[in-house]
Amino acid sequence: MHWLDWVAVGGYFVVMVLIGLWSHRRVSDVSDYFTGGGRMPWWLTGISHHMSGYSAAVFVAYAAVAYSYGITIYVWAFLPLAVGTAVGAWLFAPRWNRLRRHFRVSSPLEYLARRYNVPAQQALAWSGALLKVFDVAAKWASVAVLLRVFTGMSMTAGILLTGVVTLLYCTVGGLWADALTELGQFVIQGVAALAMMWVVLDRLGGLSGLGTLWHDLPDGHTDPLVGPYTAGFLTAYVVVKLFEYNGGMWNLAQRYMATDSPRAARRSAGLSAVLYLVWPAVLLFPAVAAPLLMPDVADPEQTYALMAQSYLPMGLVGLTLSGMFSHTMAMASSDANAISAVVTRDILPALSPRFRGLSTRTGLLAARVVTVVFIALSMVVAIEADHFGGVLGIIVGMVAAVMGPISIPMLLGLLPAFHRCGPRAALASWALGLGGYFLVKYGLDGASQTAVVATPLVTSLVVYTALGLLFPEPDEEADAVVAAVSGKPQPGSGAAAAPAPESAVERT
């Protein structure tokens, strides 16, 4: 890269660290660290929710699918995010916000001990935390692939560089640092992506080339579903993402908890849904068009990076690399914050009484130590990512498949329709769902990708619903939790008192 490109990348890293240091002054307790004190504006949490939802895997694994198969990558990978987040704006986002307001929780899993019991909470907490180590590891590996193409840096060095910079700002500033850096990352990535799209359009003959592009692409590249990406796969993926992007990925639930009202949380989700509908099409357009411009790419995962190197002027190459960094650092830092919340607020207090009722200073110290440990573990796994199926194998084959059993009891437990489902339903759906995943993934030869993703999801959903219907577990305290997060608090029913009654506007 040219020295101007290195200036762009270096400047980006410096700005991220400075934002983290500035955010440090806004963090006075664990509520500030994990949920921004409930003071974040809806537009900031909306952009943060969007940026936290995908990483540099877009420019590596997903770009490879776009190069090899065409527009199907947008249809199965990103339309489900827009649909799921839009549904969640109505169904889940206000409930997450009420959960923080009524029960003073700082972790998305804190309420599970009250809604089910401590064993159910711990099962979801431990398995979800372990899953996130692998999920974030895939993101570090994605960035390392890009750095190797752009700079020749080794995979290990690339993983360590990105992880350490992310560690510096997210450990110091908490959720405020995450959200503000994600806003800056959104702007930087926007400029880089639009520049890349403009250059590719120019190579295709300008805007007129946009009309003829679709006829010139290889056969099947304009089909919405092709290859292993079948209608069954899409259906399962839509349901998985509905749960994942509305709280199954704990960091995204935190965005809704960080707003000041249920109405603001709903607007935040709506903004994120619109961005998922529009922005991935811009990001992936160069990779979709790449077969016409670079028909002989040996490794499709390097498509986007090779196009940037070949077509962009000096300075913009570094900005584009920074834009690719931004997605990974956004997701990884927000995941680290969420995991730290779950470990600090849910796991450690269950393991030892010493972690209950920590002072403000000790609680913040514990949160930051856990963040450091989580990021360090994910970097170690990233260095060995090939042993777990590579970037796409981890994201689709592991994370998407296991997300259902972890998120179904957590998300459906917020809804009145499932108030009859108790701890037995939660634990059984979690255990049998994970069992279904391991059976299909490792016990059956030649299982399709659709089967790997759908089996644990369907198993967990059926078990949870069936046990709630056939063997209901009535519980006044659990009912009070469901009523409170639905905007109908019931004083005297065992729920924690709400800080203030909701206004009519907040219930919308």
Secondary structure, DSSP 8 states (H G I E B T S, - for coil): --HHHHHHHHHHHHHHHHHHHHHHTT--SHHHHHHGGG-B-HHHHHHHHHHTT--GGGGTHHHHHHHHH-THHHHHHTHHHHHHHHHHHHHTHHHHHHHHHHH--SSTTTTHHHHS-HHHHHHHHHHHHHHHHHHHHHHHHHHHHHHHHHH---HHHHHHHHHHHHHHHHHHHHHHHHHHHHHHHHHHHHHHHHHHHHHHHHHTTSHHHHHHHHHHS-TTTT-SS-TT--HHHHHHHHHHHHHIIIIISHHHHHHHHTBSSHHHHHHHHHHHHHHHHHHHHHHHHHHHHHHHH-TT-SSGGGHHHHHHHHHS-TTHHHHHHHHHHHHHHHHHHHHHHHHHHHIIIIIHHHH-GGGTT--HHHHHHHHHHHHHHHHHHHHHHHHTGGGGTHHHIIIIIIIIHHHHHHHHHHHHTTSGGGTT--HHHHHHHHHHHHHHHHIIIIISTT--HHHHHHHHHHHHHHHHHHHHHHS----HHHHHHHHHHTT---TTSSS---SS---HHHH-
